[in-house]
Amino acid sequence: MELDFSKLDGLVAAVIQDWKTGRVLMVGFMNEESFRKTVETGNAVFYSRSRNKLWLKGESSGHKLVVKEISTDCDRDAVLLKCEALGPGVCHEGYESCFFRKLDGNEWKITDTQAYDPKAVYGN
């Protein structure tokens, strides 16, 4: 399980992909402890750079990510997690994927519909 955590100040990028459809759902970061907990528990655990702590995806929303497969890139400084998303979406803005905007000319346009009401899940 040797990954290179030295390039991003102790972190690796973690790309989350739907294990059935292949759609990219989100990108997060993992430190050694969150990666170990992900492997041990089978649920995606990330390192929050803004809060400086580990967070289990879905700890407040219930929208967990069950890991089906883990791979790494050639440099071993990024991981790809193919996951089953439990819940209507992984994005805290209420979408299935965090990638719900597409560049149209010089403007970002929302191309998906919300999968759930984030205020009902997270409050204000």
N, CA, C and O atoms as a printed pandas DataFrame, in Angstrom:
     atom_number atom_name residue_name chain_id  residue_number  x_coord  y_coord  z_coord
0              1         N          MET        A               1    0.827   -1.192    0.000
1              2        CA          MET        A               1    0.000    0.000    0.000
2              3         C          MET        A               1    0.868    1.252    0.000
3              4         O          MET        A               1    0.468    2.279    0.548
4              5         N          GLU        A               2    2.029    1.183   -0.595
5              6        CA          GLU        A               2    2.924    2.330   -0.608
6              7         C          GLU        A               2    2.435    3.373   -1.600
7              8         O          GLU        A               2    2.443    3.158   -2.812
8              9         N          LEU        A               3    2.009    4.510   -1.057
9             10        CA          LEU        A               3    1.641    5.655   -1.870
10            11         C          LEU        A               3    2.602    6.784   -1.553
11            12         O          LEU        A               3    3.206    6.808   -0.481
12            13         N          ASP        A               4    2.748    7.722   -2.484
13            14        CA          ASP        A               4    3.651    8.847   -2.295
14            15         C          ASP        A               4    2.873   10.033   -1.740
15            16         O          ASP        A               4    2.261   10.792   -2.491
16            17         N          PHE        A               5    2.902   10.182   -0.429
17            18        CA          PHE        A               5    2.206   11.272    0.238
18            19         C          PHE        A               5    3.068   12.534    0.335
19            20         O          PHE        A               5    2.635   13.526    0.921
20            21         N          SER        A               6    4.274   12.514   -0.229
21            22        CA          SER        A               6    5.197   13.639   -0.044
22            23         C          SER        A               6    4.940   14.813   -0.981
23            24         O          SER        A               6    5.321   15.937   -0.652
24            25         N          LYS        A               7    4.317   14.601   -2.122
25            26        CA          LYS        A               7    4.199   15.661   -3.126
26            27         C          LYS        A               7    3.167   16.733   -2.775
27            28         O          LYS        A               7    3.325   17.890   -3.163
28            29         N          LEU        A               8    2.132   16.367   -2.059
29            30        CA          LEU        A               8    1.062   17.323   -1.726
30            31         C          LEU        A               8    0.981   17.532   -0.215
31            32         O          LEU        A               8   -0.105   17.528    0.363
32            33         N          ASP        A               9    2.121   17.713    0.405
33            34        CA          ASP        A               9    2.171   17.973    1.850
34            35         C          ASP        A               9    1.440   16.912    2.662
35            36         O          ASP        A               9    0.634   17.229    3.536
36            37         N          GLY        A              10    1.731   15.649    2.363
37            38        CA          GLY        A              10    1.150   14.552    3.133
38            39         C          GLY        A              10   -0.166   14.033    2.611
39            40         O          GLY        A              10   -0.828   13.243    3.283
40            41         N          LEU        A              11   -0.562   14.463    1.419
41            42        CA          LEU        A              11   -1.856   14.055    0.855
42            43         C          LEU        A              11   -1.687   13.420   -0.522
43            44         O          LEU        A              11   -0.673   13.609   -1.194
44            45         N          VAL        A              12   -2.696   12.670   -0.918
45            46        CA          VAL        A              12   -2.833   12.213   -2.297
46            47         C          VAL        A              12   -4.222   12.626   -2.769
47            48         O          VAL        A              12   -5.165   12.678   -1.979
48            49         N          ALA        A              13   -4.341   12.915   -4.049
49            50        CA          ALA        A              13   -5.648   13.216   -4.629
50            51         C          ALA        A              13   -6.428   11.912   -4.740
51            52         O          ALA        A              13   -5.869   10.866   -5.070
52            53         N          ALA        A              14   -7.726   11.987   -4.461
53            54        CA          ALA        A              14   -8.592   10.810   -4.534
54            55         C          ALA        A              14   -9.765   11.113   -5.451
55            56         O          ALA        A              14  -10.646   11.900   -5.106
56            57         N          VAL        A              15   -9.771   10.488   -6.614
57            58        CA          VAL        A              15  -10.850   10.647   -7.580
58            59         C          VAL        A              15  -11.887    9.570   -7.287
59            60         O          VAL        A              15  -11.557    8.388   -7.191
60            61         N          ILE        A              16  -13.144    9.986   -7.146
61            62        CA          ILE        A              16  -14.219    9.049   -6.843
62            63         C          ILE        A              16  -15.069    8.873   -8.092
63            64         O          ILE        A              16  -15.564    9.841   -8.670
64            65         N          GLN        A              17  -15.227    7.616   -8.495
65            66        CA          GLN        A              17  -15.950    7.280   -9.709
66            67         C          GLN        A              17  -17.056    6.296   -9.370
67            68         O          GLN        A              17  -16.854    5.381   -8.572
68            69         N          ASP        A              18  -18.236    6.481   -9.978
69            70        CA          ASP        A              18  -19.325    5.526   -9.796
70            71         C          ASP        A              18  -18.897    4.190  -10.391
71            72         O          ASP        A              18  -18.496    4.118  -11.553
72            73         N          TRP        A              19  -18.983    3.144   -9.596
73            74        CA          TRP        A              19  -18.460    1.841  -10.024
74            75         C          TRP        A              19  -19.287    1.211  -11.136
75            76         O          TRP        A              19  -18.784    0.333  -11.837
76            77         N          LYS        A              20  -20.535    1.625  -11.323
77            78        CA          LYS        A              20  -21.361    1.059  -12.399
78            79         C          LYS        A              20  -21.328    1.905  -13.662
79            80         O          LYS        A              20  -21.163    1.376  -14.762
80            81         N          THR        A              21  -21.486    3.231  -13.511
81            82        CA          THR        A              21  -21.614    4.091  -14.687
82            83         C          THR        A              21  -20.290    4.668  -15.157
83            84         O          THR        A              21  -20.160    5.042  -16.323
84            85         N          GLY        A              22  -19.308    4.749  -14.274
85            86        CA          GLY        A              22  -18.026    5.348  -14.624
86            87         C          GLY        A              22  -18.000    6.859  -14.466
87            88         O          GLY        A              22  -16.964    7.481  -14.701
88            89         N          ARG        A              23  -19.112    7.463  -14.073
89            90        CA          ARG        A              23  -19.154    8.919  -13.907
90            91         C          ARG        A              23  -18.272    9.339  -12.731
91            92         O          ARG        A              23  -18.297    8.711  -11.672
92            93         N          VAL        A              24  -17.496   10.402  -12.926
93            94        CA          VAL        A              24  -16.702   10.960  -11.835
94            95         C          VAL        A              24  -17.667   11.700  -10.911
95            96         O          VAL        A              24  -18.414   12.577  -11.346
96            97         N          LEU        A              25  -17.639   11.334   -9.635
97            98        CA          LEU        A              25  -18.560   11.914   -8.665
98            99         C          LEU        A              25  -17.941   13.063   -7.884
99           100         O          LEU        A              25  -18.613   14.054   -7.596
100          101         N          MET        A              26  -16.676   12.936   -7.542
101          102        CA          MET        A              26  -16.018   13.975   -6.751
102          103         C          MET        A              26  -14.521   13.740   -6.731
103          104         O          MET        A              26  -14.033   12.695   -7.161
104          105         N          VAL        A              27  -13.804   14.723   -6.226
105          106        CA          VAL        A              27  -12.374   14.609   -5.970
106          107         C          VAL        A              27  -12.156   15.082   -4.538
107          108         O          VAL        A              27  -12.658   16.133   -4.138
108          109         N          GLY        A              28  -11.414   14.309   -3.783
109          110        CA          GLY        A              28  -11.074   14.686   -2.416
110          111         C          GLY        A              28   -9.598   14.438   -2.193
111          112         O          GLY        A              28   -8.849   14.176   -3.134
112          113         N          PHE        A              29   -9.191   14.522   -0.950
113          114        CA          PHE        A              29   -7.794   14.271   -0.600
114          115         C          PHE        A              29   -7.736   13.296    0.559
115          116         O          PHE        A              29   -8.625   13.267    1.410
116          117         N          MET        A              30   -6.689   12.503    0.582
117          118        CA          MET        A              30   -6.468   11.535    1.650
118          119         C          MET        A              30   -5.059   11.683    2.186
119          120         O          MET        A              30   -4.112   11.906    1.432
120          121         N          ASN        A              31   -4.931   11.556    3.497
121          122        CA          ASN        A              31   -3.612   11.402    4.085
122          123         C          ASN        A              31   -3.443    9.908    4.383
123          124         O          ASN        A              31   -4.328    9.110    4.076
124          125         N          GLU        A              32   -2.326    9.537    4.970
125          126        CA          GLU        A              32   -2.082    8.111    5.203
126          127         C          GLU        A              32   -3.153    7.493    6.091
127          128         O          GLU        A              32   -3.595    6.372    5.839
128          129         N          GLU        A              33   -3.572    8.209    7.123
129          130        CA          GLU        A              33   -4.571    7.665    8.047
130          131         C          GLU        A              33   -5.935    7.491    7.378
131          132         O          GLU        A              33   -6.592    6.468    7.576
132          133         N          SER        A              34   -6.361    8.464    6.599
133          134        CA          SER        A              34   -7.669    8.336    5.943
134          135         C          SER        A              34   -7.640    7.231    4.887
135          136         O          SER        A              34   -8.632    6.525    4.703
136          137         N          PHE        A              35   -6.519    7.078    4.198
137          138        CA          PHE        A              35   -6.410    5.986    3.231
138          139         C          PHE        A              35   -6.483    4.635    3.948
139          140         O          PHE        A              35   -7.180    3.725    3.499
140          141         N          ARG        A              36   -5.764    4.511    5.056
141          142        CA          ARG        A              36   -5.785    3.262    5.823
142          143         C          ARG        A              36   -7.199    2.949    6.309
143          144         O          ARG        A              36   -7.648    1.806    6.222
144          145         N          LYS        A              37   -7.899    3.959    6.820
145          146        CA          LYS        A              37   -9.269    3.755    7.306
146          147         C          LYS        A              37  -10.211    3.386    6.164
147          148         O          LYS        A              37  -11.134    2.594    6.352
148          149         N          THR        A              38   -9.985    3.953    4.988
149          150        CA          THR        A              38  -10.781    3.600    3.815
150          151         C          THR        A              38  -10.614    2.122    3.493
151          152         O          THR        A              38  -11.593    1.412    3.265
152          153         N          VAL        A              39   -9.380    1.669    3.476
153          154        CA          VAL        A              39   -9.094    0.255    3.176
154          155         C          VAL        A              39   -9.682   -0.648    4.260
155          156         O          VAL        A              39  -10.271   -1.684    3.953
156          157         N          GLU        A              40   -9.523   -0.261    5.516
157          158        CA          GLU        A              40  -10.002   -1.086    6.630
158          159         C          GLU        A              40  -11.519   -1.175    6.702
159          160         O          GLU        A              40  -12.064   -2.246    6.967
160          161         N          THR        A              41  -12.212   -0.051    6.468
161          162        CA          THR        A              41  -13.658   -0.015    6.658
162          163         C          THR        A              41  -14.459   -0.294    5.396
163          164         O          THR        A              41  -15.610   -0.723    5.471
164          165         N          GLY        A              42  -13.859   -0.052    4.239
165          166        CA          GLY        A              42  -14.591   -0.207    2.989
166          167         C          GLY        A              42  -15.472    0.987    2.658
167          168         O          GLY        A              42  -16.239    0.941    1.696
168          169         N          ASN        A              43  -15.372    2.057    3.445
169          170        CA          ASN        A              43  -16.081    3.306    3.190
170          171         C          ASN        A              43  -15.061    4.412    2.962
171          172         O          ASN        A              43  -14.014    4.436    3.609
172          173         N          ALA        A              44  -15.362    5.329    2.042
173          174        CA          ALA        A              44  -14.422    6.399    1.718
174          175         C          ALA        A              44  -14.276    7.369    2.882
175          176         O          ALA        A              44  -15.255    7.942    3.360
176          177         N          VAL        A              45  -13.042    7.541    3.325
177          178        CA          VAL        A              45  -12.689    8.480    4.385
178          179         C          VAL        A              45  -11.663    9.450    3.794
179          180         O          VAL        A              45  -10.683    9.030    3.178
180          181         N          PHE        A              46  -11.895   10.727    3.986
181          182        CA          PHE        A              46  -11.042   11.755    3.407
182          183         C          PHE        A              46  -10.379   12.582    4.496
183          184         O          PHE        A              46  -10.715   12.480    5.676
184          185         N          TYR        A              47   -9.429   13.402    4.068
185          186        CA          TYR        A              47   -8.838   14.393    4.947
186          187         C          TYR        A              47   -9.356   15.753    4.514
187          188         O          TYR        A              47   -9.163   16.158    3.368
188          189         N          SER        A              48  -10.007   16.452    5.418
189          190        CA          SER        A              48  -10.522   17.784    5.124
190          191         C          SER        A              48   -9.417   18.808    5.334
191          192         O          SER        A              48   -8.938   18.991    6.453
192          193         N          ARG        A              49   -9.018   19.465    4.272
193          194        CA          ARG        A              49   -7.982   20.485    4.364
194          195         C          ARG        A              49   -8.488   21.727    5.084
195          196         O          ARG        A              49   -7.719   22.393    5.776
196          197         N          SER        A              50   -9.759   22.045    4.936
197          198        CA          SER        A              50  -10.297   23.247    5.582
198          199         C          SER        A              50  -10.513   23.048    7.085
199          200         O          SER        A              50  -10.374   23.989    7.866
200          201         N          ARG        A              51  -10.855   21.816    7.485
201          202        CA          ARG        A              51  -11.102   21.543    8.906
202          203         C          ARG        A              51   -9.918   20.859    9.587
203          204         O          ARG        A              51   -9.917   20.682   10.805
204          205         N          ASN        A              52   -8.916   20.476    8.807
205          206        CA          ASN        A              52   -7.735   19.777    9.330
206          207         C          ASN        A              52   -8.104   18.537   10.130
207          208         O          ASN        A              52   -7.600   18.330   11.234
208          209         N          LYS        A              53   -8.982   17.715    9.571
209          210        CA          LYS        A              53   -9.353   16.479   10.248
210          211         C          LYS        A              53   -9.899   15.472    9.242
211          212         O          LYS        A              53  -10.234   15.814    8.108
212          213         N          LEU        A              54   -9.978   14.224    9.689
213          214        CA          LEU        A              54  -10.563   13.178    8.857
214          215         C          LEU        A              54  -12.071   13.360    8.804
215          216         O          LEU        A              54  -12.681   13.851    9.753
216          217         N          TRP        A              55  -12.661   12.963    7.693
217          218        CA          TRP        A              55  -14.115   12.936    7.621
218          219         C          TRP        A              55  -14.574   11.749    6.785
219          220         O          TRP        A              55  -14.091   11.515    5.677
220          221         N          LEU        A              56  -15.501   11.025    7.340
221          222        CA          LEU        A              56  -16.148    9.917    6.648
222          223         C          LEU        A              56  -17.185   10.517    5.726
223          224         O          LEU        A              56  -18.092   11.210    6.188
224          225         N          LYS        A              57  -17.073   10.269    4.436
225          226        CA          LYS        A              57  -18.060   10.797    3.497
226          227         C          LYS        A              57  -19.425   10.254    3.903
227          228         O          LYS        A              57  -19.620    9.044    4.020
228          229         N          GLY        A              58  -20.364   11.169    4.116
229          230        CA          GLY        A              58  -21.707   10.786    4.519
230          231         C          GLY        A              58  -21.945   10.847    6.012
231          232         O          GLY        A              58  -23.024   10.480    6.477
232          233         N          GLU        A              59  -20.950   11.309    6.784
233          234        CA          GLU        A              59  -21.124   11.326    8.242
234          235         C          GLU        A              59  -22.262   12.241    8.668
235          236         O          GLU        A              59  -22.901   11.982    9.688
236          237         N          SER        A              60  -22.532   13.300    7.920
237          238        CA          SER        A              60  -23.671   14.159    8.272
238          239         C          SER        A              60  -24.866   13.953    7.349
239          240         O          SER        A              60  -26.006   14.122    7.782
240          241         N          SER        A              61  -24.638   13.594    6.096
241          242        CA          SER        A              61  -25.736   13.428    5.134
242          243         C          SER        A              61  -26.285   12.010    5.087
243          244         O          SER        A              61  -27.437   11.796    4.709
244          245         N          GLY        A              62  -25.454   11.033    5.475
245          246        CA          GLY        A              62  -25.837    9.639    5.301
246          247         C          GLY        A              62  -25.509    9.115    3.913
247          248         O          GLY        A              62  -25.713    7.932    3.641
248          249         N          HIS        A              63  -25.006    9.968    3.030
249          250        CA          HIS        A              63  -24.686    9.597    1.653
250          251         C          HIS        A              63  -23.252    9.059    1.583
251          252         O          HIS        A              63  -22.339    9.746    1.126
252          253         N          LYS        A              64  -23.079    7.841    2.036
253          254        CA          LYS        A              64  -21.746    7.235    2.098
254          255         C          LYS        A              64  -21.294    6.712    0.746
255          256         O          LYS        A              64  -22.088    6.544   -0.179
256          257         N          LEU        A              65  -20.009    6.463    0.661
257          258        CA          LEU        A              65  -19.402    5.869   -0.530
258          259         C          LEU        A              65  -18.794    4.529   -0.138
259          260         O          LEU        A              65  -17.820    4.477    0.614
260          261         N          VAL        A              66  -19.372    3.447   -0.652
261          262        CA          VAL        A              66  -18.875    2.109   -0.383
262          263         C          VAL        A              66  -17.855    1.772   -1.469
263          264         O          VAL        A              66  -18.174    1.765   -2.658
264          265         N          VAL        A              67  -16.640    1.496   -1.047
265          266        CA          VAL        A              67  -15.536    1.275   -1.981
266          267         C          VAL        A              67  -15.615   -0.131   -2.572
267          268         O          VAL        A              67  -15.710   -1.122   -1.849
268          269         N          LYS        A              68  -15.574   -0.192   -3.891
269          270        CA          LYS        A              68  -15.588   -1.462   -4.612
270          271         C          LYS        A              68  -14.212   -1.820   -5.173
271          272         O          LYS        A              68  -13.878   -2.996   -5.315
272          273         N          GLU        A              69  -13.420   -0.797   -5.488
273          274        CA          GLU        A              69  -12.096   -1.038   -6.083
274          275         C          GLU        A              69  -11.220    0.191   -5.876
275          276         O          GLU        A              69  -11.702    1.322   -5.940
276          277         N          ILE        A              70   -9.933   -0.035   -5.627
277          278        CA          ILE        A              70   -8.973    1.061   -5.480
278          279         C          ILE        A              70   -7.799    0.806   -6.415
279          280         O          ILE        A              70   -7.253   -0.296   -6.469
280          281         N          SER        A              71   -7.424    1.844   -7.145
281          282        CA          SER        A              71   -6.215    1.757   -7.963
282          283         C          SER        A              71   -5.432    3.052   -7.800
283          284         O          SER        A              71   -5.942    4.042   -7.275
284          285         N          THR        A              72   -4.188    3.027   -8.259
285          286        CA          THR        A              72   -3.348    4.224   -8.165
286          287         C          THR        A              72   -2.716    4.498   -9.521
287          288         O          THR        A              72   -2.664    3.628  -10.391
288          289         N          ASP        A              73   -2.243    5.709   -9.678
289          290        CA          ASP        A              73   -1.590    6.088  -10.926
290          291         C          ASP        A              73   -0.134    5.634  -10.914
291          292         O          ASP        A              73    0.345    5.078   -9.926
292          293         N          CYS        A              74    0.558    5.876  -12.014
293          294        CA          CYS        A              74    1.932    5.402  -12.158
294          295         C          CYS        A              74    2.885    6.016  -11.142
295          296         O          CYS        A              74    3.864    5.380  -10.755
296          297         N          ASP        A              75    2.615    7.236  -10.709
297          298        CA          ASP        A              75    3.478    7.899   -9.724
298          299         C          ASP        A              75    3.082    7.593   -8.289
299          300         O          ASP        A              75    3.786    7.980   -7.356
300          301         N          ARG        A              76    1.980    6.913   -8.104
301          302        CA          ARG        A              76    1.424    6.560   -6.787
302          303         C          ARG        A              76    1.186    7.787   -5.914
303          304         O          ARG        A              76    1.361    7.736   -4.696
304          305         N          ASP        A              77    0.773    8.924   -6.564
305          306        CA          ASP        A              77    0.437   10.120   -5.794
306          307         C          ASP        A              77   -1.029   10.521   -5.964
307          308         O          ASP        A              77   -1.438   11.614   -5.572
308          309         N          ALA        A              78   -1.805    9.621   -6.553
309          310        CA          ALA        A              78   -3.245    9.812   -6.699
310          311         C          ALA        A              78   -3.895    8.436   -6.673
311          312         O          ALA        A              78   -3.296    7.444   -7.088
312          313         N          VAL        A              79   -5.123    8.391   -6.182
313          314        CA          VAL        A              79   -5.864    7.133   -6.174
314          315         C          VAL        A              79   -7.207    7.323   -6.864
315          316         O          VAL        A              79   -7.776    8.415   -6.875
316          317         N          LEU        A              80   -7.692    6.240   -7.434
317          318        CA          LEU        A              80   -9.011    6.180   -8.050
318          319         C          LEU        A              80   -9.823    5.185   -7.244
319          320         O          LEU        A              80   -9.456    4.015   -7.137
320          321         N          LEU        A              81  -10.923    5.651   -6.679
321          322        CA          LEU        A              81  -11.819    4.776   -5.926
322          323         C          LEU        A              81  -13.095    4.608   -6.723
323          324         O          LEU        A              81  -13.800    5.580   -6.993
324          325         N          LYS        A              82  -13.389    3.381   -7.098
325          326        CA          LYS        A              82  -14.676    3.083   -7.717
326          327         C          LYS        A              82  -15.612    2.708   -6.588
327          328         O          LYS        A              82  -15.362    1.764   -5.839
328          329         N          CYS        A              83  -16.704    3.467   -6.478
329          330        CA          CYS        A              83  -17.571    3.357   -5.311
330          331         C          CYS        A              83  -19.038    3.213   -5.686
331          332         O          CYS        A              83  -19.479    3.613   -6.764
332          333         N          GLU        A              84  -19.771    2.626   -4.754
333          334        CA          GLU        A              84  -21.229    2.645   -4.811
334          335         C          GLU        A              84  -21.678    3.784   -3.902
335          336         O          GLU        A              84  -21.382    3.794   -2.707
336          337         N          ALA        A              85  -22.392    4.735   -4.480
337          338        CA          ALA        A              85  -22.870    5.880   -3.702
338          339         C          ALA        A              85  -24.198    5.517   -3.049
339          340         O          ALA        A              85  -25.161    5.170   -3.733
340          341         N          LEU        A              86  -24.242    5.600   -1.724
341          342        CA          LEU        A              86  -25.480    5.363   -0.991
342          343         C          LEU        A              86  -26.146    6.715   -0.761
343          344         O          LEU        A              86  -25.649    7.533    0.014
344          345         N          GLY        A              87  -27.224    6.939   -1.407
345          346        CA          GLY        A              87  -27.909    8.222   -1.316
346          347         C          GLY        A              87  -28.090    8.805   -2.702
347          348         O          GLY        A              87  -27.543    8.287   -3.675
348          349         N          PRO        A              88  -28.851    9.873   -2.792
349          350        CA          PRO        A              88  -29.163   10.440   -4.100
350          351         C          PRO        A              88  -28.026   11.223   -4.747
351          352         O          PRO        A              88  -28.055   11.473   -5.952
352          353         N          GLY        A              89  -27.029   11.611   -3.962
353          354        CA          GLY        A              89  -25.938   12.383   -4.541
354          355         C          GLY        A              89  -24.786   12.519   -3.570
355          356         O          GLY        A              89  -24.943   12.308   -2.367
356          357         N          VAL        A              90  -23.628   12.874   -4.100
357          358        CA          VAL        A              90  -22.448   13.062   -3.249
358          359         C          VAL        A              90  -22.094   14.529   -3.069
359          360         O          VAL        A              90  -21.329   14.868   -2.167
360          361         N          CYS        A              91  -22.629   15.397   -3.899
361          362        CA          CYS        A              91  -22.280   16.813   -3.844
362          363         C          CYS        A              91  -23.058   17.520   -2.741
363          364         O          CYS        A              91  -24.266   17.328   -2.603
364          365         N          HIS        A              92  -22.362   18.334   -1.959
365          366        CA          HIS        A              92  -23.023   19.057   -0.872
366          367         C          HIS        A              92  -23.979   20.131   -1.386
367          368         O          HIS        A              92  -24.728   20.720   -0.606
368          369         N          GLU        A              93  -23.955   20.392   -2.708
369          370        CA          GLU        A              93  -24.906   21.337   -3.296
370          371         C          GLU        A              93  -26.165   20.637   -3.811
371          372         O          GLU        A              93  -27.032   21.275   -4.408
372          373         N          GLY        A              94  -26.265   19.318   -3.576
373          374        CA          GLY        A              94  -27.481   18.590   -3.904
374          375         C          GLY        A              94  -27.487   17.838   -5.216
375          376         O          GLY        A              94  -28.543   17.406   -5.677
376          377         N          TYR        A              95  -26.343   17.676   -5.818
377          378        CA          TYR        A              95  -26.260   16.998   -7.110
378          379         C          TYR        A              95  -25.675   15.594   -6.960
379          380         O          TYR        A              95  -25.001   15.281   -5.979
380          381         N          GLU        A              96  -25.952   14.764   -7.958
381          382        CA          GLU        A              96  -25.405   13.403   -7.955
382          383         C          GLU        A              96  -23.880   13.445   -7.956
383          384         O          GLU        A              96  -23.233   12.668   -7.254
384          385         N          SER        A              97  -23.315   14.341   -8.736
385          386        CA          SER        A              97  -21.873   14.494   -8.882
386          387         C          SER        A              97  -21.483   15.936   -8.585
387          388         O          SER        A              97  -22.272   16.855   -8.804
388          389         N          CYS        A              98  -20.283   16.129   -8.095
389          390        CA          CYS        A              98  -19.769   17.486   -7.906
390          391         C          CYS        A              98  -19.479   18.159   -9.253
391          392         O          CYS        A              98  -19.295   19.374   -9.312
392          393         N          PHE        A              99  -19.441   17.385  -10.311
393          394        CA          PHE        A              99  -19.161   17.893  -11.651
394          395         C          PHE        A              99  -20.479   18.094  -12.397
395          396         O          PHE        A              99  -20.808   17.346  -13.318
396          397         N          PHE        A             100  -21.227   19.121  -11.979
397          398        CA          PHE        A             100  -22.547   19.386  -12.555
398          399         C          PHE        A             100  -22.555   20.650  -13.413
399          400         O          PHE        A             100  -23.604   21.062  -13.906
400          401         N          ARG        A             101  -21.386   21.262  -13.588
401          402        CA          ARG        A             101  -21.267   22.448  -14.444
402          403         C          ARG        A             101  -20.369   22.136  -15.637
403          404         O          ARG        A             101  -19.368   21.430  -15.515
404          405         N          LYS        A             102  -20.752   22.679  -16.796
405          406        CA          LYS        A             102  -19.926   22.524  -17.994
406          407         C          LYS        A             102  -19.642   23.896  -18.572
407          408         O          LYS        A             102  -20.484   24.794  -18.536
408          409         N          LEU        A             103  -18.444   24.039  -19.102
409          410        CA          LEU        A             103  -18.047   25.301  -19.715
410          411         C          LEU        A             103  -18.693   25.407  -21.090
411          412         O          LEU        A             103  -18.507   24.546  -21.950
412          413         N          ASP        A             104  -19.455   26.477  -21.280
413          414        CA          ASP        A             104  -20.133   26.748  -22.549
414          415         C          ASP        A             104  -19.637   28.108  -23.017
415          416         O          ASP        A             104  -20.110   29.146  -22.555
416          417         N          GLY        A             105  -18.684   28.091  -23.934
417          418        CA          GLY        A             105  -18.038   29.339  -24.332
418          419         C          GLY        A             105  -17.192   29.832  -23.180
419          420         O          GLY        A             105  -16.213   29.184  -22.808
420          421         N          ASN        A             106  -17.551   30.965  -22.610
421          422        CA          ASN        A             106  -16.830   31.532  -21.464
422          423         C          ASN        A             106  -17.655   31.471  -20.189
423          424         O          ASN        A             106  -17.337   32.149  -19.212
424          425         N          GLU        A             107  -18.699   30.675  -20.187
425          426        CA          GLU        A             107  -19.619   30.652  -19.052
426          427         C          GLU        A             107  -19.838   29.224  -18.551
427          428         O          GLU        A             107  -20.016   28.293  -19.337
428          429         N          TRP        A             108  -19.821   29.073  -17.208
429          430        CA          TRP        A             108  -20.124   27.783  -16.602
430          431         C          TRP        A             108  -21.631   27.639  -16.493
431          432         O          TRP        A             108  -22.300   28.506  -15.930
432          433         N          LYS        A             109  -22.170   26.551  -17.027
433          434        CA          LYS        A             109  -23.612   26.318  -16.985
434          435         C          LYS        A             109  -23.908   25.032  -16.230
435          436         O          LYS        A             109  -23.225   24.022  -16.401
436          437         N          ILE        A             110  -24.941   25.085  -15.391
437          438        CA          ILE        A             110  -25.393   23.893  -14.669
438          439         C          ILE        A             110  -26.117   23.004  -15.667
439          440         O          ILE        A             110  -27.056   23.431  -16.339
440          441         N          THR        A             111  -25.659   21.748  -15.748
441          442        CA          THR        A             111  -26.219   20.827  -16.738
442          443         C          THR        A             111  -26.991   19.672  -16.111
443          444         O          THR        A             111  -27.603   18.880  -16.828
444          445         N          ASP        A             112  -26.971   19.562  -14.787
445          446        CA          ASP        A             112  -27.706   18.503  -14.095
446          447         C          ASP        A             112  -28.841   19.120  -13.284
447          448         O          ASP        A             112  -28.874   20.327  -13.047
448          449         N          THR        A             113  -29.753   18.277  -12.872
449          450        CA          THR        A             113  -30.782   18.718  -11.943
450          451         C          THR        A             113  -30.385   18.233  -10.553
451          452         O          THR        A             113  -29.706   17.217  -10.404
452          453         N          GLN        A             114  -30.818   18.969   -9.553
453          454        CA          GLN        A             114  -30.493   18.560   -8.186
454          455         C          GLN        A             114  -31.145   17.225   -7.879
455          456         O          GLN        A             114  -32.287   16.970   -8.263
456          457         N          ALA        A             115  -30.397   16.370   -7.176
457          458        CA          ALA        A             115  -30.871   15.047   -6.796
458          459         C          ALA        A             115  -31.554   15.070   -5.427
459          460         O          ALA        A             115  -32.356   14.194   -5.106
460          461         N          TYR        A             116  -31.222   16.089   -4.626
461          462        CA          TYR        A             116  -31.816   16.241   -3.300
462          463         C          TYR        A             116  -31.688   17.689   -2.856
463          464         O          TYR        A             116  -30.918   18.462   -3.427
464          465         N          ASP        A             117  -32.450   18.045   -1.835
465          466        CA          ASP        A             117  -32.416   19.398   -1.298
466          467         C          ASP        A             117  -31.343   19.468   -0.214
467          468         O          ASP        A             117  -31.514   18.877    0.852
468          469         N          PRO        A             118  -30.240   20.179   -0.464
469          470        CA          PRO        A             118  -29.160   20.215    0.530
470          471         C          PRO        A             118  -29.579   20.873    1.851
471          472         O          PRO        A             118  -29.049   20.514    2.902
472          473         N          LYS        A             119  -30.516   21.825    1.820
473          474        CA          LYS        A             119  -30.969   22.468    3.065
474          475         C          LYS        A             119  -31.678   21.461    3.964
475          476         O          LYS        A             119  -31.576   21.538    5.188
476          477         N          ALA        A             120  -32.401   20.511    3.354
477          478        CA          ALA        A             120  -33.087   19.500    4.139
478          479         C          ALA        A             120  -32.100   18.523    4.772
479          480         O          ALA        A             120  -32.389   17.941    5.817
480          481         N          VAL        A             121  -30.951   18.342    4.153
481          482        CA          VAL        A             121  -29.939   17.401    4.648
482          483         C          VAL        A             121  -28.974   18.075    5.611
483          484         O          VAL        A             121  -28.681   17.531    6.675
484          485         N          TYR        A             122  -28.479   19.249    5.251
485          486        CA          TYR        A             122  -27.429   19.904    6.022
486          487         C          TYR        A             122  -27.922   21.090    6.848
487          488         O          TYR        A             122  -27.184   21.595    7.694
488          489         N          GLY        A             123  -29.134   21.535    6.623
489          490        CA          GLY        A             123  -29.600   22.749    7.278
490          491         C          GLY        A             123  -29.101   23.967    6.518
491          492         O          GLY        A             123  -28.726   23.863    5.350
492          493         N          ASN        A             124  -29.096   25.110    7.168
493          494        CA          ASN        A             124  -28.617   26.337    6.504
494          495         C          ASN        A             124  -27.158   26.283    6.431
495          496         O          ASN        A             124  -26.531   27.207    5.912
